Amino acid sequence: MEINKIAKEIAKLSPVKLDELTSALLAHDISATIYRFGTPTDYSDISDIKYGVFISKTGDRKLLLLKTIKELFEIGLKEAKDIVDSCPCVIKELSYELAEGLKNELEECGATVEIREI
């Protein structure tokens, strides 16, 4: 098995399918741990750190949330519905500034959203 080939296939997965893959791996006691050596002050460029936008609750305006996700991610209605139905979950990994903007958009739809360092 070629690792790069597997990584390329995983990169093509939708957020919903990535969540399913993560659950399947955890069910088989497989987890990935990223080790960072040194302290944060050792990083020459901390902009490489990614943050996950985590929706913990969809809120009362689920239809508006679905429409917003569809428009923001430029995806189909079914894909947006799959994302909303899979909540609570991380829906996107971004830089902190972009994650903050996405968080604000989703909170306007009534969702409860957190930003988590990945």
MOPAC internal coordinates of N, CA, C and O (Angstrom, degrees):
PM7 1SCF
backbone

  N    0.0000 0     0.00 0     0.00 0    0    0    0
  C    1.4450 1     0.00 0     0.00 0    1    0    0
  C    1.5193 1   109.62 1     0.00 0    2    1    0
  O    1.2310 1   120.37 1   -48.28 1    3    2    1
  N    1.3022 1   116.90 1   131.72 1    3    2    1
  C    1.4529 1   120.83 1   179.08 1    5    3    2
  C    1.5309 1   109.30 1   -94.54 1    6    5    3
  O    1.2310 1   120.40 1   -57.95 1    7    6    5
  N    1.3114 1   116.84 1   122.05 1    7    6    5
  C    1.4652 1   122.79 1  -175.69 1    9    7    6
  C    1.5242 1   111.80 1   -61.11 1   10    9    7
  O    1.2310 1   119.88 1   136.59 1   11   10    9
  N    1.3246 1   117.84 1   -43.41 1   11   10    9
  C    1.4676 1   120.16 1  -179.43 1   13   11   10
  C    1.5232 1   111.53 1   -61.96 1   14   13   11
  O    1.2310 1   120.34 1   142.83 1   15   14   13
  N    1.3171 1   116.95 1   -37.17 1   15   14   13
  C    1.4642 1   120.94 1   178.37 1   17   15   14
  C    1.5298 1   110.36 1   -64.13 1   18   17   15
  O    1.2310 1   120.82 1   136.63 1   19   18   17
  N    1.3227 1   116.04 1   -43.37 1   19   18   17
  C    1.4648 1   120.77 1   178.25 1   21   19   18
  C    1.5325 1   110.16 1   -63.18 1   22   21   19
  O    1.2310 1   120.78 1   135.80 1   23   22   21
  N    1.3234 1   116.11 1   -44.20 1   23   22   21
  C    1.4702 1   120.71 1  -179.71 1   25   23   22
  C    1.5260 1   111.27 1   -61.26 1   26   25   23
  O    1.2310 1   120.10 1   139.55 1   27   26   25
  N    1.3177 1   117.42 1   -40.45 1   27   26   25
  C    1.4661 1   120.98 1   179.08 1   29   27   26
  C    1.5268 1   110.89 1   -64.45 1   30   29   27
  O    1.2310 1   120.34 1   140.49 1   31   30   29
  N    1.3156 1   116.96 1   -39.51 1   31   30   29
  C    1.4642 1   120.59 1   178.79 1   33   31   30
  C    1.5289 1   110.69 1   -67.58 1   34   33   31
  O    1.2310 1   120.32 1   139.50 1   35   34   33
  N    1.3134 1   116.99 1   -40.50 1   35   34   33
  C    1.4646 1   120.53 1   178.55 1   37   35   34
  C    1.5241 1   110.53 1   -64.38 1   38   37   35
  O    1.2310 1   120.41 1   141.49 1   39   38   37
  N    1.3385 1   116.81 1   -38.51 1   39   38   37
  C    1.4629 1   121.07 1  -179.64 1   41   39   38
  C    1.5297 1   112.08 1   -62.21 1   42   41   39
  O    1.2310 1   120.05 1   156.96 1   43   42   41
  N    1.3073 1   117.51 1   -23.04 1   43   42   41
  C    1.4684 1   121.61 1  -179.70 1   45   43   42
  C    1.5264 1   112.82 1   -81.79 1   46   45   43
  O    1.2310 1   119.85 1   167.68 1   47   46   45
  N    1.3278 1   117.89 1   -12.32 1   47   46   45
  C    1.4603 1   121.35 1  -175.10 1   49   47   46
  C    1.5272 1   112.14 1   -70.79 1   50   49   47
  O    1.2310 1   120.81 1   -33.12 1   51   50   49
  N    1.3165 1   116.05 1   146.88 1   51   50   49
  C    1.4615 1   121.99 1   174.97 1   53   51   50
  C    1.5305 1   108.63 1   -72.60 1   54   53   51
  O    1.2310 1   119.92 1   -16.43 1   55   54   53
  N    1.3378 1   117.76 1   163.57 1   55   54   53
  C    1.4671 1   119.66 1   177.76 1   57   55   54
  C    1.5291 1   112.72 1   -56.47 1   58   57   55
  O    1.2310 1   120.40 1   143.72 1   59   58   57
  N    1.3069 1   116.85 1   -36.28 1   59   58   57
  C    1.4596 1   120.69 1   179.97 1   61   59   58
  C    1.5253 1   110.47 1   -66.31 1   62   61   59
  O    1.2310 1   120.56 1   134.67 1   63   62   61
  N    1.3325 1   116.54 1   -45.33 1   63   62   61
  C    1.4657 1   120.70 1   179.97 1   65   63   62
  C    1.5331 1   110.62 1   -67.35 1   66   65   63
  O    1.2310 1   120.04 1   144.96 1   67   66   65
  N    1.3366 1   117.53 1   -35.04 1   67   66   65
  C    1.4656 1   120.24 1   176.37 1   69   67   66
  C    1.5265 1   110.32 1   -63.64 1   70   69   67
  O    1.2310 1   120.85 1   140.57 1   71   70   69
  N    1.3143 1   115.98 1   -39.43 1   71   70   69
  C    1.4559 1   119.97 1   178.23 1   73   71   70
  C    1.5296 1   110.36 1   -65.07 1   74   73   71
  O    1.2310 1   120.47 1   139.41 1   75   74   73
  N    1.3396 1   116.70 1   -40.59 1   75   74   73
  C    1.4618 1   120.63 1   177.04 1   77   75   74
  C    1.5293 1   110.88 1   -63.53 1   78   77   75
  O    1.2310 1   120.59 1   138.35 1   79   78   77
  N    1.3377 1   116.48 1   -41.65 1   79   78   77
  C    1.4606 1   120.94 1   179.00 1   81   79   78
  C    1.5239 1   110.19 1   -62.66 1   82   81   79
  O    1.2310 1   120.41 1   135.62 1   83   82   81
  N    1.3195 1   116.82 1   -44.38 1   83   82   81
  C    1.4600 1   120.98 1   179.16 1   85   83   82
  C    1.5267 1   110.45 1   -59.80 1   86   85   83
  O    1.2310 1   120.62 1   134.77 1   87   86   85
  N    1.3215 1   116.41 1   -45.23 1   87   86   85
  C    1.4682 1   120.19 1   179.05 1   89   87   86
  C    1.5232 1   111.33 1   -61.86 1   90   89   87
  O    1.2310 1   120.72 1   138.23 1   91   90   89
  N    1.3330 1   116.23 1   -41.77 1   91   90   89
  C    1.4636 1   120.13 1   179.90 1   93   91   90
  C    1.5228 1   111.04 1   -64.77 1   94   93   91
  O    1.2310 1   120.10 1   138.56 1   95   94   93
  N    1.3218 1   117.41 1   -41.44 1   95   94   93
  C    1.4614 1   120.72 1   179.22 1   97   95   94
  C    1.5274 1   110.86 1   -65.15 1   98   97   95
  O    1.2310 1   120.95 1   136.94 1   99   98   97
  N    1.3286 1   115.79 1   -43.06 1   99   98   97
  C    1.4635 1   119.36 1   179.21 1  101   99   98
  C    1.5205 1   111.39 1   -65.33 1  102  101   99
  O    1.2310 1   120.06 1   147.26 1  103  102  101
  N    1.3251 1   117.48 1   -32.74 1  103  102  101
  C    1.4617 1   121.23 1   178.17 1  105  103  102
  C    1.5297 1   111.03 1   -64.05 1  106  105  103
  O    1.2310 1   120.36 1   155.80 1  107  106  105
  N    1.3175 1   116.92 1   -24.20 1  107  106  105
  C    1.4650 1   122.25 1   178.33 1  109  107  106
  C    1.5312 1   111.63 1  -102.61 1  110  109  107
  O    1.2310 1   121.22 1  -160.28 1  111  110  109
  N    1.3434 1   115.28 1    19.72 1  111  110  109
  C    1.4685 1   121.96 1   179.73 1  113  111  110
  C    1.5200 1   112.83 1    57.81 1  114  113  111
  O    1.2310 1   120.83 1  -144.26 1  115  114  113
  N    1.3301 1   116.02 1    35.74 1  115  114  113
  C    1.4650 1   120.99 1   176.50 1  117  115  114
  C    1.5194 1   107.28 1  -110.80 1  118  117  115
  O    1.2310 1   120.86 1   -57.56 1  119  118  117
  N    1.3154 1   115.96 1   122.44 1  119  118  117
  C    1.4647 1   119.43 1   176.43 1  121  119  118
  C    1.5091 1   108.59 1  -139.29 1  122  121  119
  O    1.2310 1   121.37 1   -22.44 1  123  122  121
  N    1.3199 1   114.99 1   157.56 1  123  122  121
  C    1.4564 1   120.71 1   179.27 1  125  123  122
  C    1.5208 1   108.33 1  -112.88 1  126  125  123
  O    1.2310 1   120.90 1   -44.10 1  127  126  125
  N    1.2780 1   115.89 1   135.90 1  127  126  125
  C    1.4534 1   121.53 1   177.18 1  129  127  126
  C    1.5176 1   108.09 1  -122.84 1  130  129  127
  O    1.2310 1   121.16 1   -49.55 1  131  130  129
  N    1.3197 1   115.38 1   130.45 1  131  130  129
  C    1.4497 1   120.17 1   178.07 1  133  131  130
  C    1.5217 1   107.43 1  -100.21 1  134  133  131
  O    1.2310 1   120.79 1   -56.06 1  135  134  133
  N    1.3178 1   116.09 1   123.94 1  135  134  133
  C    1.4506 1   120.50 1   179.30 1  137  135  134
  C    1.5192 1   109.20 1  -100.79 1  138  137  135
  O    1.2310 1   121.32 1   -48.79 1  139  138  137
  N    1.3168 1   115.08 1   131.21 1  139  138  137
  C    1.4566 1   120.73 1   175.57 1  141  139  138
  C    1.5147 1   106.74 1  -111.53 1  142  141  139
  O    1.2310 1   121.14 1   -53.50 1  143  142  141
  N    1.3035 1   115.42 1   126.50 1  143  142  141
  C    1.4531 1   119.86 1  -179.82 1  145  143  142
  C    1.5194 1   109.16 1   -94.27 1  146  145  143
  O    1.2310 1   121.05 1   -40.20 1  147  146  145
  N    1.3083 1   115.59 1   139.80 1  147  146  145
  C    1.4541 1   120.61 1   179.24 1  149  147  146
  C    1.5160 1   110.97 1    87.49 1  150  149  147
  O    1.2310 1   121.21 1     8.60 1  151  150  149
  N    1.3049 1   115.29 1  -171.40 1  151  150  149
  C    1.4581 1   121.26 1  -179.38 1  153  151  150
  C    1.5204 1   109.33 1  -103.85 1  154  153  151
  O    1.2310 1   119.98 1   -14.54 1  155  154  153
  N    1.3357 1   117.65 1   165.46 1  155  154  153
  C    1.4672 1   119.30 1   179.14 1  157  155  154
  C    1.5262 1   113.47 1   -57.19 1  158  157  155
  O    1.2310 1   120.42 1   152.43 1  159  158  157
  N    1.3166 1   116.81 1   -27.57 1  159  158  157
  C    1.4619 1   118.55 1   179.28 1  161  159  158
  C    1.5234 1   112.09 1   -71.23 1  162  161  159
  O    1.2310 1   120.22 1   166.96 1  163  162  161
  N    1.3419 1   117.18 1   -13.04 1  163  162  161
  C    1.4524 1   120.59 1   177.59 1  165  163  162
  C    1.5196 1   112.60 1   -78.00 1  166  165  163
  O    1.2310 1   119.80 1   165.67 1  167  166  165
  N    1.3298 1   117.99 1   -14.33 1  167  166  165
  C    1.4546 1   120.44 1  -177.60 1  169  167  166
  C    1.5245 1   110.02 1   -76.44 1  170  169  167
  O    1.2310 1   120.78 1   -48.15 1  171  170  169
  N    1.3031 1   116.11 1   131.85 1  171  170  169
  C    1.4524 1   119.16 1   175.94 1  173  171  170
  C    1.5222 1   110.28 1   -81.21 1  174  173  171
  O    1.2310 1   120.24 1   155.07 1  175  174  173
  N    1.3341 1   117.15 1   -24.93 1  175  174  173
  C    1.4570 1   120.51 1  -179.11 1  177  175  174
  C    1.5260 1   109.34 1  -142.59 1  178  177  175
  O    1.2310 1   120.54 1   -85.25 1  179  178  177
  N    1.3315 1   116.56 1    94.75 1  179  178  177
  C    1.4598 1   119.26 1  -178.51 1  181  179  178
  C    1.5254 1   111.69 1   -80.66 1  182  181  179
  O    1.2310 1   120.10 1   179.92 1  183  182  181
  N    1.3357 1   117.41 1    -0.08 1  183  182  181
  C    1.4565 1   118.97 1   176.59 1  185  183  182
  C    1.5235 1   111.33 1   -69.63 1  186  185  183
  O    1.2310 1   120.05 1   168.09 1  187  186  185
  N    1.3405 1   117.50 1   -11.91 1  187  186  185
  C    1.4580 1   121.25 1   177.68 1  189  187  186
  C    1.5259 1   112.04 1   -75.92 1  190  189  187
  O    1.2310 1   120.03 1   166.59 1  191  190  189
  N    1.3241 1   117.55 1   -13.41 1  191  190  189
  C    1.4553 1   121.25 1  -179.90 1  193  191  190
  C    1.5275 1   107.89 1   -70.26 1  194  193  191
  O    1.2310 1   120.73 1   -47.12 1  195  194  193
  N    1.3213 1   116.21 1   132.88 1  195  194  193
  C    1.4635 1   121.43 1  -179.92 1  197  195  194
  C    1.5250 1   109.78 1  -102.79 1  198  197  195
  O    1.2310 1   121.46 1   -29.51 1  199  198  197
  N    1.3021 1   114.82 1   150.49 1  199  198  197
  C    1.4528 1   122.02 1   179.19 1  201  199  198
  C    1.5239 1   109.00 1  -123.86 1  202  201  199
  O    1.2310 1   120.84 1   -42.38 1  203  202  201
  N    1.3025 1   115.99 1   137.62 1  203  202  201
  C    1.4570 1   121.29 1   178.64 1  205  203  202
  C    1.5129 1   110.19 1   -94.53 1  206  205  203
  O    1.2310 1   120.79 1   -45.19 1  207  206  205
  N    1.3288 1   116.10 1   134.81 1  207  206  205
  C    1.4595 1   121.87 1   175.26 1  209  207  206
  C    1.5257 1   106.01 1   -92.67 1  210  209  207
  O    1.2310 1   121.02 1   -68.77 1  211  210  209
  N    1.3239 1   115.66 1   111.23 1  211  210  209
  C    1.4601 1   123.43 1  -173.13 1  213  211  210
  C    1.5302 1   109.88 1  -108.18 1  214  213  211
  O    1.2310 1   120.70 1   -60.42 1  215  214  213
  N    1.3299 1   116.27 1   119.58 1  215  214  213
  C    1.4691 1   120.61 1   174.45 1  217  215  214
  C    1.5179 1   107.42 1   -94.65 1  218  217  215
  O    1.2310 1   120.56 1   -65.07 1  219  218  217
  N    1.3400 1   116.54 1   114.93 1  219  218  217
  C    1.4580 1   119.65 1   179.22 1  221  219  218
  C    1.5283 1   111.63 1   -90.93 1  222  221  219
  O    1.2310 1   120.08 1   149.08 1  223  222  221
  N    1.3371 1   117.45 1   -30.92 1  223  222  221
  C    1.4664 1   121.92 1   177.60 1  225  223  222
  C    1.5245 1   108.46 1  -141.60 1  226  225  223
  O    1.2310 1   121.16 1   -43.04 1  227  226  225
  N    1.3273 1   115.40 1   136.96 1  227  226  225
  C    1.4652 1   119.51 1  -178.56 1  229  227  226
  C    1.5213 1   112.43 1   -79.42 1  230  229  227
  O    1.2310 1   119.94 1   156.67 1  231  230  229
  N    1.3097 1   117.71 1   -23.33 1  231  230  229
  C    1.4566 1   120.58 1   178.97 1  233  231  230
  C    1.5182 1   112.32 1    84.80 1  234  233  231
  O    1.2310 1   120.89 1     4.91 1  235  234  233
  N    1.3392 1   115.91 1  -175.09 1  235  234  233
  C    1.4625 1   122.22 1  -175.82 1  237  235  234
  C    1.5219 1   113.08 1   -82.24 1  238  237  235
  O    1.2310 1   120.15 1   160.17 1  239  238  237
  N    1.3288 1   117.32 1   -19.83 1  239  238  237
  C    1.4637 1   121.03 1  -176.87 1  241  239  238
  C    1.5310 1   110.15 1  -103.10 1  242  241  239
  O    1.2310 1   121.26 1  -122.00 1  243  242  241
  N    1.3221 1   115.19 1    58.00 1  243  242  241
  C    1.4666 1   122.30 1  -174.79 1  245  243  242
  C    1.5311 1   111.92 1   -61.49 1  246  245  243
  O    1.2310 1   120.15 1   142.01 1  247  246  245
  N    1.3220 1   117.32 1   -37.99 1  247  246  245
  C    1.4638 1   120.99 1  -179.54 1  249  247  246
  C    1.5331 1   111.00 1   -65.46 1  250  249  247
  O    1.2310 1   120.33 1   138.77 1  251  250  249
  N    1.3272 1   116.97 1   -41.23 1  251  250  249
  C    1.4616 1   120.66 1   176.96 1  253  251  250
  C    1.5267 1   110.53 1   -65.02 1  254  253  251
  O    1.2310 1   120.38 1   140.18 1  255  254  253
  N    1.3293 1   116.88 1   -39.82 1  255  254  253
  C    1.4591 1   121.79 1   177.34 1  257  255  254
  C    1.5272 1   110.20 1   -61.31 1  258  257  255
  O    1.2310 1   120.65 1   134.10 1  259  258  257
  N    1.3113 1   116.37 1   -45.90 1  259  258  257
  C    1.4660 1   121.76 1   179.05 1  261  259  258
  C    1.5305 1   110.28 1   -58.65 1  262  261  259
  O    1.2310 1   120.39 1   132.89 1  263  262  261
  N    1.3183 1   116.87 1   -47.11 1  263  262  261
  C    1.4687 1   121.65 1   179.99 1  265  263  262
  C    1.5263 1   111.18 1   -62.69 1  266  265  263
  O    1.2310 1   120.57 1   138.92 1  267  266  265
  N    1.3197 1   116.52 1   -41.08 1  267  266  265
  C    1.4642 1   121.29 1  -179.72 1  269  267  266
  C    1.5237 1   111.05 1   -64.96 1  270  269  267
  O    1.2310 1   120.34 1   134.93 1  271  270  269
  N    1.3231 1   116.96 1   -45.07 1  271  270  269
  C    1.4745 1   120.88 1   178.21 1  273  271  270
  C    1.5233 1   109.94 1   -61.91 1  274  273  271
  O    1.2310 1   120.24 1   137.85 1  275  274  273
  N    1.3186 1   117.14 1   -42.15 1  275  274  273
  C    1.4692 1   121.71 1   178.76 1  277  275  274
  C    1.5204 1   110.51 1   -57.97 1  278  277  275
  O    1.2310 1   120.60 1   134.02 1  279  278  277
  N    1.3242 1   116.47 1   -45.98 1  279  278  277
  C    1.4683 1   121.01 1  -178.27 1  281  279  278
  C    1.5245 1   112.29 1   -72.34 1  282  281  279
  O    1.2310 1   120.09 1   136.44 1  283  282  281
  N    1.3213 1   117.44 1   -43.56 1  283  282  281
  C    1.4654 1   120.71 1  -177.58 1  285  283  282
  C    1.5267 1   112.26 1   -65.30 1  286  285  283
  O    1.2310 1   120.31 1   140.21 1  287  286  285
  N    1.3257 1   117.01 1   -39.79 1  287  286  285
  C    1.4632 1   121.07 1  -176.67 1  289  287  286
  C    1.5259 1   112.79 1   -94.16 1  290  289  287
  O    1.2310 1   121.09 1   176.02 1  291  290  289
  N    1.3533 1   115.52 1    -3.98 1  291  290  289
  C    1.4647 1   121.22 1  -179.29 1  293  291  290
  C    1.5208 1   110.96 1    52.30 1  294  293  291
  O    1.2310 1   121.60 1  -125.62 1  295  294  293
  N    1.3417 1   114.54 1    54.38 1  295  294  293
  C    1.4690 1   121.67 1  -179.31 1  297  295  294
  C    1.5228 1   108.79 1  -123.72 1  298  297  295
  O    1.2310 1   120.90 1    -8.50 1  299  298  297
  N    1.3118 1   115.89 1   171.50 1  299  298  297
  C    1.4536 1   121.36 1   179.02 1  301  299  298
  C    1.5209 1   112.04 1   -75.61 1  302  301  299
  O    1.2310 1   121.67 1   -12.57 1  303  302  301
  N    1.3194 1   114.41 1   167.43 1  303  302  301
  C    1.4543 1   121.27 1  -178.68 1  305  303  302
  C    1.5236 1   111.84 1   -62.30 1  306  305  303
  O    1.2310 1   119.87 1   138.45 1  307  306  305
  N    1.3289 1   117.86 1   -41.55 1  307  306  305
  C    1.4620 1   121.33 1  -179.88 1  309  307  306
  C    1.5273 1   111.01 1   -63.22 1  310  309  307
  O    1.2310 1   120.30 1   136.16 1  311  310  309
  N    1.3383 1   117.04 1   -43.84 1  311  310  309
  C    1.4636 1   120.48 1   179.71 1  313  311  310
  C    1.5276 1   110.78 1   -63.35 1  314  313  311
  O    1.2310 1   120.60 1   138.60 1  315  314  313
  N    1.3455 1   116.46 1   -41.40 1  315  314  313
  C    1.4678 1   120.51 1   178.49 1  317  315  314
  C    1.5317 1   110.29 1   -64.51 1  318  317  315
  O    1.2310 1   120.47 1   139.32 1  319  318  317
  N    1.3446 1   116.71 1   -40.68 1  319  318  317
  C    1.4681 1   120.70 1   178.58 1  321  319  318
  C    1.5252 1   110.45 1   -64.23 1  322  321  319
  O    1.2310 1   120.40 1   139.73 1  323  322  321
  N    1.3308 1   116.84 1   -40.27 1  323  322  321
  C    1.4685 1   120.42 1   178.25 1  325  323  322
  C    1.5261 1   111.01 1   -60.82 1  326  325  323
  O    1.2310 1   120.66 1   139.45 1  327  326  325
  N    1.3226 1   116.34 1   -40.55 1  327  326  325
  C    1.4704 1   120.29 1   178.76 1  329  327  326
  C    1.5211 1   110.36 1   -63.87 1  330  329  327
  O    1.2310 1   120.54 1   130.83 1  331  330  329
  N    1.3322 1   116.58 1   -49.17 1  331  330  329
  C    1.4655 1   120.73 1  -178.26 1  333  331  330
  C    1.5316 1   110.24 1   -63.05 1  334  333  331
  O    1.2310 1   120.34 1   138.63 1  335  334  333
  N    1.3287 1   116.96 1   -41.37 1  335  334  333
  C    1.4673 1   120.48 1  -179.36 1  337  335  334
  C    1.5279 1   112.79 1   -67.94 1  338  337  335
  O    1.2310 1   120.09 1   156.06 1  339  338  337
  N    1.3426 1   117.43 1   -23.94 1  339  338  337
  C    1.4606 1   120.09 1  -178.20 1  341  339  338
  C    1.5295 1   112.90 1   -86.37 1  342  341  339
  O    1.2310 1   120.06 1   177.13 1  343  342  341
  N    1.3187 1   117.48 1    -2.87 1  343  342  341
  C    1.4643 1   120.56 1  -179.80 1  345  343  342
  C    1.5181 1   109.87 1   -66.68 1  346  345  343
  O    1.2310 1   119.02 1   -37.64 1  347  346  345
  N    1.3049 1   119.47 1   142.36 1  347  346  345
  C    1.4635 1   128.36 1    10.41 1  349  347  346
  C    1.5251 1   111.96 1   -78.13 1  350  349  347
  O    1.2310 1   121.38 1   -44.50 1  351  350  349
  N    1.3254 1   114.97 1   135.50 1  351  350  349
  C    1.4608 1   120.00 1  -179.71 1  353  351  350
  C    1.5210 1   110.55 1  -167.35 1  354  353  351
  O    1.2310 1   121.19 1   -16.11 1  355  354  353
  N    1.3368 1   115.32 1   163.89 1  355  354  353
  C    1.4612 1   121.64 1   171.11 1  357  355  354
  C    1.5129 1   106.27 1   -82.92 1  358  357  355
  O    1.2310 1   120.22 1   -54.99 1  359  358  357
  N    1.3315 1   117.19 1   125.01 1  359  358  357
  C    1.4548 1   118.78 1  -176.41 1  361  359  358
  C    1.5180 1   113.71 1  -102.85 1  362  361  359
  O    1.2310 1   120.13 1   163.25 1  363  362  361
  N    1.3243 1   117.36 1   -16.75 1  363  362  361
  C    1.4632 1   119.01 1  -178.36 1  365  363  362
  C    1.5171 1   109.34 1  -161.55 1  366  365  363
  O    1.2310 1   120.49 1   -34.59 1  367  366  365
  N    1.3425 1   116.67 1   145.41 1  367  366  365
  C    1.4573 1   122.64 1   174.52 1  369  367  366
  C    1.5190 1   107.73 1  -112.79 1  370  369  367
  O    1.2310 1   120.91 1   -54.31 1  371  370  369
  N    1.3354 1   115.87 1   125.69 1  371  370  369
  C    1.4638 1   121.81 1  -173.18 1  373  371  370
  C    1.5190 1   110.60 1  -145.99 1  374  373  371
  O    1.2310 1   121.19 1    -5.54 1  375  374  373
  N    1.3292 1   115.32 1   174.46 1  375  374  373
  C    1.4621 1   119.65 1   168.72 1  377  375  374
  C    1.5307 1   107.04 1   -68.22 1  378  377  375
  O    1.2310 1   120.36 1   -16.18 1  379  378  377
  N    1.3233 1   116.92 1   163.82 1  379  378  377
  C    1.4615 1   119.79 1  -175.52 1  381  379  378
  C    1.5279 1   111.74 1   -61.27 1  382  381  379
  O    1.2310 1   120.01 1   137.31 1  383  382  381
  N    1.3223 1   117.59 1   -42.69 1  383  382  381
  C    1.4623 1   121.17 1  -177.76 1  385  383  382
  C    1.5262 1   111.05 1   -61.84 1  386  385  383
  O    1.2310 1   120.30 1   134.95 1  387  386  385
  N    1.3293 1   117.03 1   -45.05 1  387  386  385
  C    1.4586 1   120.54 1   179.12 1  389  387  386
  C    1.5208 1   111.06 1   -68.95 1  390  389  387
  O    1.2310 1   120.41 1   142.91 1  391  390  389
  N    1.3270 1   116.81 1   -37.09 1  391  390  389
  C    1.4683 1   120.81 1   178.26 1  393  391  390
  C    1.5254 1   110.27 1   -63.51 1  394  393  391
  O    1.2310 1   120.33 1   139.97 1  395  394  393
  N    1.3092 1   116.97 1   -40.03 1  395  394  393
  C    1.4664 1   121.46 1   179.31 1  397  395  394
  C    1.5335 1   110.35 1   -63.48 1  398  397  395
  O    1.2310 1   120.26 1   137.58 1  399  398  397
  N    1.3240 1   117.10 1   -42.42 1  399  398  397
  C    1.4627 1   120.97 1   177.52 1  401  399  398
  C    1.5205 1   111.99 1   -62.84 1  402  401  399
  O    1.2310 1   120.63 1   136.07 1  403  402  401
  N    1.3360 1   116.41 1   -43.93 1  403  402  401
  C    1.4582 1   121.07 1   178.80 1  405  403  402
  C    1.5260 1   110.41 1   -64.70 1  406  405  403
  O    1.2310 1   120.73 1   139.14 1  407  406  405
  N    1.3170 1   116.20 1   -40.86 1  407  406  405
  C    1.4711 1   121.33 1   178.52 1  409  407  406
  C    1.5312 1   109.85 1   -57.95 1  410  409  407
  O    1.2310 1   120.37 1   133.92 1  411  410  409
  N    1.3271 1   116.91 1   -46.08 1  411  410  409
  C    1.4647 1   120.98 1  -179.58 1  413  411  410
  C    1.5243 1   111.64 1   -61.83 1  414  413  411
  O    1.2310 1   120.45 1   137.25 1  415  414  413
  N    1.3386 1   116.74 1   -42.75 1  415  414  413
  C    1.4712 1   121.28 1   179.03 1  417  415  414
  C    1.5259 1   110.73 1   -60.58 1  418  417  415
  O    1.2310 1   120.66 1   135.68 1  419  418  417
  N    1.3252 1   116.34 1   -44.32 1  419  418  417
  C    1.4613 1   120.72 1  -177.23 1  421  419  418
  C    1.5265 1   112.07 1   -71.91 1  422  421  419
  O    1.2310 1   120.55 1   145.70 1  423  422  421
  N    1.3274 1   116.54 1   -34.30 1  423  422  421
  C    1.4715 1   119.65 1   177.83 1  425  423  422
  C    1.5252 1   111.01 1   -67.66 1  426  425  423
  O    1.2310 1   120.30 1   149.54 1  427  426  425
  N    1.3234 1   117.03 1   -30.46 1  427  426  425
  C    1.4679 1   120.30 1   176.11 1  429  427  426
  C    1.5228 1   111.23 1   -63.90 1  430  429  427
  O    1.2310 1   120.56 1   157.86 1  431  430  429
  N    1.3276 1   116.53 1   -22.14 1  431  430  429
  C    1.4733 1   122.13 1   178.04 1  433  431  430
  C    1.5216 1   111.61 1   -89.14 1  434  433  431
  O    1.2310 1   120.14 1  -177.22 1  435  434  433
  N    1.3218 1   117.33 1     2.78 1  435  434  433
  C    1.4573 1   121.34 1   178.14 1  437  435  434
  C    1.5121 1   115.00 1    93.50 1  438  437  435
  O    1.2310 1   119.76 1  -177.05 1  439  438  437
  N    1.3368 1   118.06 1     2.95 1  439  438  437
  C    1.4663 1   121.37 1  -179.41 1  441  439  438
  C    1.5207 1   110.39 1   -78.50 1  442  441  439
  O    1.2310 1   121.08 1   -27.79 1  443  442  441
  N    1.3328 1   115.54 1   152.21 1  443  442  441
  C    1.4566 1   121.77 1   171.81 1  445  443  442
  C    1.5236 1   106.41 1   -96.94 1  446  445  443
  O    1.2310 1   120.45 1   -62.07 1  447  446  445
  N    1.3377 1   116.75 1   117.93 1  447  446  445
  C    1.4610 1   121.86 1  -169.62 1  449  447  446
  C    1.5244 1   109.70 1  -128.61 1  450  449  447
  O    1.2310 1   121.22 1   -38.94 1  451  450  449
  N    1.3320 1   115.28 1   141.06 1  451  450  449
  C    1.4704 1   122.70 1   175.37 1  453  451  450
  C    1.5142 1   108.64 1  -125.80 1  454  453  451
  O    1.2310 1   120.85 1   -24.88 1  455  454  453
  N    1.3155 1   115.97 1   155.12 1  455  454  453
  C    1.4620 1   121.37 1   171.86 1  457  455  454
  C    1.5131 1   106.58 1  -111.97 1  458  457  455
  O    1.2310 1   121.16 1   -53.74 1  459  458  457
  N    1.3242 1   115.39 1   126.26 1  459  458  457
  C    1.4649 1   121.20 1  -178.22 1  461  459  458
  C    1.5140 1   109.92 1  -123.69 1  462  461  459
  O    1.2310 1   120.60 1   -43.58 1  463  462  461
  N    1.3280 1   116.46 1   136.42 1  463  462  461
  C    1.4560 1   120.59 1   175.72 1  465  463  462
  C    1.5245 1   108.73 1   -69.27 1  466  465  463
  O    1.2310 1   120.93 1   -46.48 1  467  466  465
  N    1.3096 1   115.82 1   133.52 1  467  466  465
  C    1.4688 1   120.90 1  -179.15 1  469  467  466
  C    1.5102 1   109.23 1  -102.12 1  470  469  467
  O    1.2310 1   120.10 1   180.00 1  471  470  469

